[in-house]
């Protein structure tokens, strides 16, 4: 079993300017991550804001997800309950624990109301 020991992460960023609700962000994040776990990239993309729907960002996201699953964590199993880290009127940022066959990790996800509460940032650590 190969564990992720360094700070391998990927960060996809956009900017928003209105408030996004924590519950809505958690629901979008869970839907997106479950879709990624099924390799249903179209469904995952539907939860993302415009900056993450960019073709180059999508290619990078899919490539990183598949590499991390293949080389580090193994197949995605499930996620735990979200914890709100920031809800400051411009962004809602949550942390979601993820379970894989070969270990656990966390996803930090940011949602911006400017884009209808869509996900504009994803970090896996």
MARBA-3410 file (N, C-alpha, C, O; in Angstrom, 1 decimal):
125
0.9,-1.2,0.0,0.0,0.0,0.0,0.9,1.2,0.0,1.8,1.4,0.9 ~ 0.7,2.0,-1.0,1.4,3.3,-1.1,0.7,4.4,-0.5,-0.5,4.7,-0.9 ~ 1.2,5.1,0.5,0.5,6.2,1.1,1.0,7.5,0.6,2.2,7.7,0.1 ~ 0.2,8.4,0.6,0.5,9.8,0.2,1.2,10.5,1.3,0.6,10.8,2.3 ~ 2.6,10.7,1.2,3.3,11.2,2.3,3.8,12.6,2.1,4.2,13.3,3.0
3.7,13.1,0.9,4.1,14.5,0.7,2.8,15.3,0.4,1.7,14.8,0.4 ~ 3.0,16.6,0.3,1.9,17.5,0.1,1.3,17.5,-1.3,1.2,18.5,-1.9 ~ 1.1,16.3,-1.9,0.5,16.2,-3.2,-0.9,16.8,-3.1,-1.7,16.3,-2.3 ~ -1.1,17.8,-3.8,-2.4,18.5,-3.8,-2.7,19.1,-5.2,-1.7,19.4,-5.9 ~ -3.9,19.3,-5.4,-4.2,20.1,-6.6,-5.2,21.1,-6.2,-6.1,20.9,-5.4
-5.0,22.3,-6.8,-5.8,23.5,-6.4,-6.4,24.1,-7.7,-5.6,24.4,-8.6 ~ -7.6,24.2,-7.7,-8.3,24.8,-8.9,-9.1,26.0,-8.3,-10.0,25.8,-7.5 ~ -8.8,27.2,-8.7,-9.3,28.4,-8.1,-10.1,29.3,-9.0,-9.8,29.5,-10.2 ~ -11.2,29.9,-8.4,-12.0,30.9,-9.1,-12.3,32.0,-8.0,-11.9,31.8,-6.8 ~ -12.9,33.0,-8.4,-13.2,34.1,-7.4,-14.6,34.4,-7.4,-15.3,34.5,-8.5
-15.2,34.6,-6.2,-16.7,35.0,-6.1,-16.8,36.2,-5.3,-15.9,36.7,-4.7 ~ -18.1,36.7,-5.2,-18.3,37.9,-4.5,-19.6,37.9,-3.6,-19.9,39.0,-3.1 ~ -20.3,36.9,-3.6,-21.5,36.8,-2.8,-21.5,35.7,-1.8,-20.6,34.8,-1.9 ~ -22.5,35.5,-1.0,-22.5,34.5,0.0,-23.1,33.2,-0.6,-24.1,33.2,-1.3 ~ -22.4,32.1,-0.2,-22.9,30.7,-0.6,-23.2,30.0,0.7,-22.5,30.1,1.7
-24.3,29.3,0.7,-24.7,28.6,1.9,-23.9,27.3,2.2,-23.7,26.6,1.3 ~ -23.5,27.1,3.5,-22.7,25.9,3.8,-23.4,24.6,3.4,-22.7,23.7,2.9 ~ -24.7,24.5,3.7,-25.4,23.2,3.4,-25.4,22.9,1.9,-25.2,21.8,1.5 ~ -25.6,24.0,1.1,-25.6,23.8,-0.3,-24.2,23.4,-0.8,-24.1,22.6,-1.7 ~ -23.2,24.0,-0.3,-21.8,23.7,-0.7,-21.5,22.2,-0.3,-20.9,21.5,-1.1
-21.9,21.8,0.8,-21.6,20.4,1.3,-22.4,19.4,0.4,-21.8,18.4,0.0 ~ -23.6,19.8,0.0,-24.4,18.9,-0.9,-23.7,18.8,-2.3,-23.6,17.7,-2.9 ~ -23.3,19.9,-2.8,-22.6,20.0,-4.1,-21.3,19.2,-4.1,-21.0,18.4,-5.0 ~ -20.6,19.4,-3.0,-19.3,18.7,-2.8,-19.5,17.2,-2.8,-18.8,16.4,-3.5 ~ -20.4,16.7,-2.0,-20.7,15.3,-1.9,-21.1,14.7,-3.3,-20.7,13.7,-3.7
-22.0,15.4,-4.0,-22.4,15.0,-5.3,-21.3,14.9,-6.3,-21.1,14.0,-7.0 ~ -20.4,16.0,-6.2,-19.3,16.0,-7.1,-18.3,14.9,-6.9,-17.8,14.2,-7.8 ~ -17.9,14.7,-5.6,-17.0,13.6,-5.2,-17.5,12.2,-5.5,-16.8,11.4,-5.9 ~ -18.8,12.0,-5.2,-19.4,10.7,-5.5,-19.3,10.5,-7.0,-19.1,9.3,-7.5 ~ -19.6,11.5,-7.8,-19.5,11.4,-9.3,-18.1,11.1,-9.7,-17.9,10.2,-10.6
-17.1,11.8,-9.2,-15.7,11.5,-9.5,-15.4,10.0,-9.2,-14.7,9.4,-9.9 ~ -15.9,9.6,-8.0,-15.6,8.2,-7.6,-16.2,7.2,-8.6,-15.7,6.0,-8.7 ~ -17.3,7.5,-9.3,-17.9,6.7,-10.3,-17.3,6.9,-11.7,-17.7,6.3,-12.7 ~ -16.3,7.8,-11.8,-15.7,8.2,-13.1,-16.8,8.9,-14.0,-16.7,8.8,-15.2 ~ -17.8,9.5,-13.3,-18.8,10.2,-14.1,-18.4,11.7,-14.1,-19.0,12.5,-13.3
-17.5,12.0,-15.0,-16.9,13.3,-15.0,-17.9,14.4,-15.4,-17.8,15.5,-15.0 ~ -18.9,14.0,-16.3,-19.9,15.0,-16.7,-20.8,15.4,-15.5,-21.1,16.6,-15.3 ~ -21.1,14.5,-14.6,-21.9,14.8,-13.5,-21.1,15.6,-12.5,-21.7,16.5,-11.8 ~ -19.9,15.3,-12.3,-19.0,16.1,-11.4,-18.9,17.5,-11.9,-18.9,18.5,-11.2 ~ -18.7,17.7,-13.2,-18.5,19.0,-13.9,-19.8,19.9,-13.6,-19.7,21.1,-13.5
-21.0,19.2,-13.6,-22.2,20.0,-13.4,-22.3,20.7,-12.1,-23.0,21.7,-11.9 ~ -21.5,20.3,-11.1,-21.5,20.9,-9.8,-20.4,22.1,-9.7,-20.3,22.8,-8.7 ~ -19.6,22.2,-10.7,-18.5,23.2,-10.7,-18.9,24.5,-11.4,-19.8,24.6,-12.2 ~ -18.2,25.6,-10.9,-18.4,26.9,-11.5,-17.6,27.0,-12.9,-16.9,26.0,-13.2 ~ -17.8,28.1,-13.6,-17.2,28.3,-14.9,-15.7,28.1,-14.9,-15.2,27.5,-15.9
-15.0,28.5,-13.9,-13.5,28.4,-14.0,-13.1,27.0,-13.9,-12.1,26.6,-14.6 ~ -13.8,26.1,-13.3,-13.5,24.7,-13.2,-14.0,23.9,-14.4,-13.6,22.8,-14.6 ~ -15.0,24.5,-15.1,-15.6,23.8,-16.2,-14.7,24.0,-17.5,-15.0,23.4,-18.5 ~ -13.7,24.9,-17.4,-12.8,25.1,-18.5,-12.2,23.8,-18.9,-11.8,23.0,-18.1 ~ -12.0,23.6,-20.2,-11.5,22.3,-20.7,-10.2,21.9,-20.1,-9.9,20.8,-19.8
-9.3,22.9,-20.0,-7.9,22.6,-19.5,-8.0,22.2,-18.0,-7.4,21.3,-17.6 ~ -8.9,22.9,-17.2,-9.0,22.5,-15.8,-9.6,21.1,-15.7,-9.3,20.4,-14.8 ~ -10.6,20.8,-16.6,-11.2,19.5,-16.5,-10.2,18.4,-16.8,-10.2,17.4,-16.1 ~ -9.4,18.6,-17.8,-8.3,17.6,-18.1,-7.4,17.4,-16.9,-7.0,16.3,-16.6 ~ -7.0,18.5,-16.3,-6.1,18.4,-15.2,-6.7,17.7,-14.0,-6.1,16.9,-13.4
-8.0,18.1,-13.7,-8.7,17.4,-12.6,-8.8,15.9,-12.8,-8.5,15.2,-11.9 ~ -9.3,15.5,-14.0,-9.4,14.1,-14.3,-8.1,13.4,-14.2,-8.0,12.3,-13.6 ~ -7.1,13.9,-14.8,-5.8,13.3,-14.8,-5.3,13.1,-13.3,-4.8,12.1,-13.0 ~ -5.4,14.2,-12.5,-4.9,14.1,-11.1,-5.8,13.1,-10.3,-5.2,12.3,-9.6 ~ -7.1,13.2,-10.5,-7.9,12.2,-9.7,-7.6,10.8,-10.1,-7.4,10.0,-9.2
-7.5,10.5,-11.4,-7.2,9.1,-11.8,-5.8,8.7,-11.3,-5.6,7.5,-10.9 ~ -4.8,9.6,-11.3,-3.4,9.2,-10.9,-3.4,9.0,-9.4,-2.8,8.0,-8.9 ~ -4.1,9.8,-8.6,-4.1,9.6,-7.1,-4.9,8.4,-6.8,-4.4,7.7,-5.8 ~ -5.9,8.0,-7.5,-6.7,6.8,-7.2,-5.8,5.6,-7.6,-5.7,4.6,-6.8 ~ -5.2,5.6,-8.7,-4.4,4.5,-9.2,-3.1,4.3,-8.4,-2.7,3.2,-8.0
-2.4,5.4,-8.0,-1.1,5.3,-7.4,-1.0,5.5,-5.9,0.0,5.2,-5.3 ~ -2.1,6.0,-5.3,-2.0,6.3,-3.9,-3.1,5.6,-3.1,-2.9,4.8,-2.2 ~ -4.3,6.1,-3.3,-5.4,5.8,-2.4,-6.2,4.5,-2.8,-6.9,3.9,-1.9 ~ -6.2,4.1,-4.0,-7.1,3.0,-4.5,-8.5,3.6,-4.8,-8.7,4.8,-4.7 ~ -9.4,2.7,-5.1,-10.8,3.2,-5.4,-11.5,4.0,-4.3,-11.3,3.7,-3.1
-12.2,5.0,-4.7,-13.0,5.8,-3.8,-14.1,4.9,-3.2,-14.8,4.2,-3.9 ~ -14.3,5.1,-1.9,-15.4,4.3,-1.2,-16.6,5.3,-0.8,-17.7,5.0,-1.2 ~ -16.2,6.3,-0.1,-17.3,7.2,0.4,-16.7,8.5,1.0,-15.5,8.7,1.0 ~ -17.6,9.3,1.5,-17.2,10.5,2.2,-17.9,10.6,3.6,-18.9,10.0,3.8 ~ -17.3,11.4,4.5,-17.9,11.6,5.8,-18.7,12.9,5.7,-19.1,13.4,4.6
-19.0,13.4,6.9,-19.8,14.7,7.0,-18.9,15.9,6.8,-17.8,15.9,7.3 ~ -19.4,16.9,6.2,-18.7,18.1,6.0,-18.6,19.0,7.2,-19.5,19.0,8.0 ~ -17.5,19.7,7.3,-17.3,20.7,8.4,-17.1,22.0,7.7,-16.3,22.1,6.7 ~ -17.8,23.0,8.1,-17.6,24.4,7.5,-16.4,25.0,8.1,-16.2,25.1,9.4 ~ -15.5,25.5,7.3,-14.2,26.1,7.7,-14.4,27.6,7.6,-13.9,28.3,8.5
-15.0,28.1,6.6,-15.2,29.6,6.4,-16.5,29.8,5.8,-17.0,29.1,4.9 ~ -17.2,30.8,6.2,-18.5,31.3,5.6,-18.5,32.8,5.9,-19.2,33.3,6.8 ~ -17.7,33.5,5.1,-17.5,34.9,5.3,-18.3,35.9,4.5,-17.9,37.1,4.5 ~ -19.3,35.4,3.8,-20.1,36.3,3.0,-19.6,36.4,1.5,-20.3,36.9,0.6 ~ -18.4,35.9,1.2,-17.9,35.8,-0.2,-17.7,34.4,-0.6,-17.8,34.1,-1.8
-17.4,33.6,0.3,-17.1,32.2,0.0,-17.5,31.3,1.2,-17.5,31.7,2.3 ~ -18.0,30.1,0.8,-18.1,29.0,1.8,-17.1,28.0,1.5,-17.0,27.4,0.4 ~ -16.3,27.6,2.5,-15.3,26.6,2.4,-15.5,25.5,3.4,-15.7,25.8,4.6 ~ -15.6,24.3,2.9,-15.8,23.1,3.7,-14.7,22.1,3.6,-13.9,22.1,2.7 ~ -14.6,21.3,4.6,-13.7,20.1,4.6,-14.5,18.9,4.6,-15.5,18.8,5.4
-14.2,17.9,3.8,-15.0,16.7,3.7,-14.0,15.5,3.7,-13.1,15.4,2.9 ~ -14.1,14.7,4.8,-13.3,13.5,4.8,-13.7,12.5,3.7,-14.8,12.2,3.5 ~ -12.6,11.9,3.1,-12.9,10.9,2.0,-12.2,9.6,2.4,-11.1,9.6,3.0 ~ -12.9,8.5,2.1,-12.4,7.2,2.3,-12.2,6.5,1.0,-13.0,6.5,0.1 ~ -11.0,5.9,0.9,-10.5,5.1,-0.3,-10.1,3.7,0.2,-9.9,3.5,1.4
-9.9,2.8,-0.7,-9.5,1.5,-0.3,-8.2,1.4,0.4,-8.0,0.6,1.3 ~ -7.3,2.3,0.1,-5.9,2.2,0.7,-5.7,3.4,1.7,-4.5,3.6,2.0 ~ -6.7,4.1,2.1,-6.4,5.1,3.1,-7.5,6.2,3.0,-8.4,6.2,2.1 ~ -7.3,7.2,3.9,-8.3,8.3,3.9,-7.5,9.6,3.7,-6.3,9.7,3.8 ~ -8.3,10.6,3.2,-7.7,11.9,3.0,-8.9,12.9,3.2,-10.0,12.6,3.6
-8.6,14.2,3.0,-9.6,15.2,3.1,-9.6,16.0,1.8,-8.6,16.2,1.1 ~ -10.8,16.5,1.5,-11.0,17.5,0.4,-11.4,18.8,1.1,-12.3,18.8,1.9 ~ -10.9,19.9,0.6,-11.3,21.2,1.0,-11.9,21.8,-0.3,-11.3,21.9,-1.3 ~ -13.1,22.3,-0.1,-13.9,22.7,-1.3,-14.5,24.1,-1.0,-15.0,24.3,0.1 ~ -14.4,25.0,-2.0,-15.0,26.3,-1.8,-16.1,26.5,-2.9,-15.9,26.1,-4.0
-17.1,27.1,-2.4,-18.3,27.5,-3.2,-18.5,29.0,-3.2,-18.4,29.6,-2.2 ~ -18.9,29.5,-4.4,-19.1,31.0,-4.5,-20.5,31.2,-5.0,-20.9,30.7,-6.0 ~ -21.3,32.0,-4.3,-22.6,32.4,-4.7,-22.7,33.1,-6.0,-23.7,33.1,-6.7 ~ -21.6,33.8,-6.3,-21.5,34.5,-7.6,-21.8,33.6,-8.8,-22.4,34.0,-9.8 ~ -21.5,32.3,-8.6,-21.7,31.3,-9.6,-22.9,30.4,-9.2,-22.8,29.2,-9.5
-23.8,30.9,-8.5,-25.0,30.1,-8.1,-24.6,29.1,-7.0,-25.3,28.0,-6.9 ~ -23.5,29.3,-6.2,-23.1,28.4,-5.2,-22.3,27.2,-5.7,-22.0,26.3,-5.0 ~ -21.8,27.3,-7.0,-21.1,26.3,-7.6,-19.7,26.2,-7.0,-19.2,27.1,-6.4 ~ -19.1,25.0,-7.2,-17.7,24.8,-6.6,-16.7,25.4,-7.5,-16.7,25.2,-8.7 ~ -15.8,26.3,-6.9,-14.8,27.0,-7.6,-13.4,26.7,-7.1,-12.4,27.2,-7.7
-13.3,25.8,-6.1,-12.0,25.4,-5.6,-12.1,24.0,-5.1,-13.0,23.7,-4.4 ~ -11.1,23.2,-5.4,-11.0,21.8,-4.8,-9.5,21.6,-4.5,-8.7,21.7,-5.4 ~ -9.3,21.2,-3.3,-7.9,20.8,-2.8,-8.0,19.4,-2.2,-8.9,19.2,-1.3 ~ -7.2,18.5,-2.6,-7.1,17.2,-2.0,-5.8,17.1,-1.4,-4.7,17.3,-2.0 ~ -5.7,16.7,-0.1,-4.5,16.6,0.7,-4.4,15.2,1.3,-3.4,14.9,2.0
END
